[in-house]
Amino acid sequence: MAPYEALYGHKCQTPLYWTEPIFLKVSLWKKILRFGHKGKLSPRFIGSYEIIERIGPVAYKLALPIELGKIHNVFHVTMLHRYRSDPSHVISPAEIEIQTDMTYNEEPIRILAREIKEVRNKCIDLVKVLWQCHSVEEATWEPEEAMKK
């Protein structure tokens, strides 16, 4: 009997499942080299990838894309993170009209608030703008002159 099974009364379950996609943890140096910056806004995980097979008790072989072909495709379980799907992560293409150069136009919907900010004896009129395809939490403060244009 395994020590885990003796202690808890059931076999140890792996947190990874064959049918679910997983993310791969990015090391610090690879983050800096690939994404150009470090810190809290740099991505911690990349993916999602499928598990091809289990190699030993704590290693998994992944189906990696061609651009990651130079990386060995067997990873320790600590480098993997299960993806839990969330409908709020998915944005339908009909909501955003993407141009051929992969950009889209932000359209203001309405002004939520007004504020006058004083900087070095100069008053700047600011407005809080609600943008198309964004929630109220994502509203931004913009100069009123820029919004009149």
C-alpha positions as CSV (number, residue, x, y, z in Angstrom):
1,M,0.0,0.0,0.0
2,A,1.3,3.4,-0.9
3,P,2.0,5.9,1.9
4,Y,-0.6,8.4,0.5
5,E,-3.3,5.6,0.3
6,A,-2.5,4.5,3.9
7,L,-2.7,8.1,5.2
8,Y,-5.8,9.3,3.3
9,G,-7.7,6.0,2.6
10,H,-7.8,6.4,-1.3
11,K,-5.3,6.5,-4.2
12,C,-3.7,9.8,-5.1
13,Q,-5.5,11.5,-8.0
14,T,-3.5,13.5,-10.6
15,P,-4.8,17.0,-11.0
16,L,-4.5,16.6,-14.8
17,Y,-7.0,15.0,-17.1
18,W,-6.5,13.6,-20.5
19,T,-9.4,15.3,-22.2
20,E,-8.9,18.8,-20.8
21,P,-6.4,21.3,-22.2
22,I,-3.5,22.5,-20.0
23,F,-1.2,25.5,-19.8
24,L,2.6,25.3,-19.7
25,K,4.5,27.4,-17.1
26,V,7.0,29.8,-18.6
27,S,10.4,30.1,-16.9
28,L,11.7,33.6,-16.0
29,W,14.4,33.8,-18.7
30,K,12.2,32.5,-21.4
31,K,9.6,35.1,-20.4
32,I,12.1,37.9,-20.8
33,L,13.5,36.6,-24.1
34,R,10.1,35.8,-25.7
35,F,7.8,38.5,-24.4
36,G,10.4,41.3,-23.8
37,H,9.5,42.2,-20.3
38,K,9.4,40.8,-16.8
39,G,7.1,41.5,-13.9
40,K,3.5,40.9,-12.9
41,L,2.1,41.7,-16.4
42,S,4.2,39.2,-18.3
43,P,2.4,35.9,-19.0
44,R,3.1,33.1,-16.5
45,F,1.5,30.3,-18.5
46,I,1.3,29.7,-22.3
47,G,-1.0,27.3,-24.1
48,S,-3.4,25.5,-24.2
49,Y,-1.9,22.1,-25.1
50,E,-3.1,18.5,-25.2
51,I,-1.5,15.7,-23.2
52,I,-0.3,12.9,-25.5
53,E,0.8,10.4,-22.9
54,R,1.9,10.0,-19.3
55,I,5.7,9.3,-18.9
56,G,6.2,8.0,-15.4
57,P,4.3,9.0,-12.3
58,V,5.1,12.8,-12.5
59,A,5.9,13.5,-16.2
60,Y,3.7,14.2,-19.2
61,K,4.3,14.4,-22.9
62,L,2.5,17.3,-24.6
63,A,1.5,18.0,-28.2
64,L,3.5,21.3,-28.8
65,P,3.1,23.5,-31.9
66,I,5.8,23.9,-34.5
67,E,7.2,27.2,-33.2
68,L,8.0,25.4,-29.9
69,G,9.7,22.5,-31.8
70,K,13.1,23.1,-30.2
71,I,11.7,22.5,-26.7
72,H,11.6,18.9,-25.3
73,N,8.0,18.0,-25.1
74,V,8.1,16.1,-21.7
75,F,7.4,18.2,-18.7
76,H,7.2,17.6,-14.9
77,V,3.7,18.0,-13.4
78,T,4.8,21.2,-11.6
79,M,5.3,22.9,-14.9
80,L,1.7,22.2,-16.0
81,H,-1.5,24.0,-15.0
82,R,-5.1,22.8,-15.7
83,Y,-7.3,25.1,-17.7
84,R,-10.7,25.7,-16.2
85,S,-13.0,27.1,-18.9
86,D,-14.8,30.3,-18.2
87,P,-17.4,31.7,-20.7
88,S,-16.3,35.3,-19.9
89,H,-12.9,34.5,-21.5
90,V,-14.4,33.8,-24.9
91,I,-15.2,36.8,-27.1
92,S,-17.3,36.1,-30.1
93,P,-15.9,37.5,-33.4
94,A,-19.3,39.1,-34.2
95,E,-18.9,41.5,-31.3
96,I,-15.6,43.0,-32.5
97,E,-15.1,43.9,-36.1
98,I,-11.4,43.1,-36.8
99,Q,-9.8,44.7,-39.9
100,T,-7.3,43.0,-42.1
101,D,-4.3,44.5,-40.2
102,M,-5.7,42.8,-37.0
103,T,-6.8,46.1,-35.4
104,Y,-10.3,47.3,-34.4
105,N,-11.9,50.7,-33.6
106,E,-12.8,51.5,-30.1
107,E,-16.1,53.5,-30.1
108,P,-17.2,55.4,-27.0
109,I,-20.8,54.6,-25.8
110,R,-21.3,57.2,-23.1
111,I,-19.7,59.4,-20.5
112,L,-20.1,58.0,-16.9
113,A,-18.5,60.9,-14.9
114,R,-16.7,64.2,-15.1
115,E,-13.7,65.5,-13.1
116,I,-11.4,68.5,-13.2
117,K,-7.8,67.7,-12.3
118,E,-5.3,70.4,-11.4
119,V,-1.7,69.9,-12.5
120,R,0.8,72.7,-12.0
121,N,-1.8,75.4,-11.8
122,K,-3.4,74.1,-15.0
123,C,-6.9,72.6,-15.0
124,I,-7.6,69.6,-17.1
125,D,-11.2,68.4,-17.8
126,L,-11.4,64.6,-17.7
127,V,-14.4,62.4,-18.5
128,K,-14.8,58.7,-17.6
129,V,-15.7,56.9,-20.9
130,L,-17.5,53.6,-21.3
131,W,-16.2,51.9,-24.5
132,Q,-18.0,49.6,-26.8
133,C,-17.5,45.8,-26.0
134,H,-16.2,46.7,-22.5
135,S,-17.8,46.6,-19.1
136,V,-18.2,49.5,-16.6
137,E,-15.1,48.3,-14.7
138,E,-13.0,48.8,-17.8
139,A,-14.1,52.5,-18.3
140,T,-11.2,54.9,-18.7
141,W,-10.5,58.5,-17.8
142,E,-9.8,60.5,-21.0
143,P,-9.2,64.3,-21.6
144,E,-12.4,66.0,-22.6
145,E,-10.7,67.7,-25.6
146,A,-9.7,64.3,-27.0
147,M,-13.2,63.0,-26.8
148,K,-14.7,66.0,-28.7
149,K,-12.6,65.1,-31.8
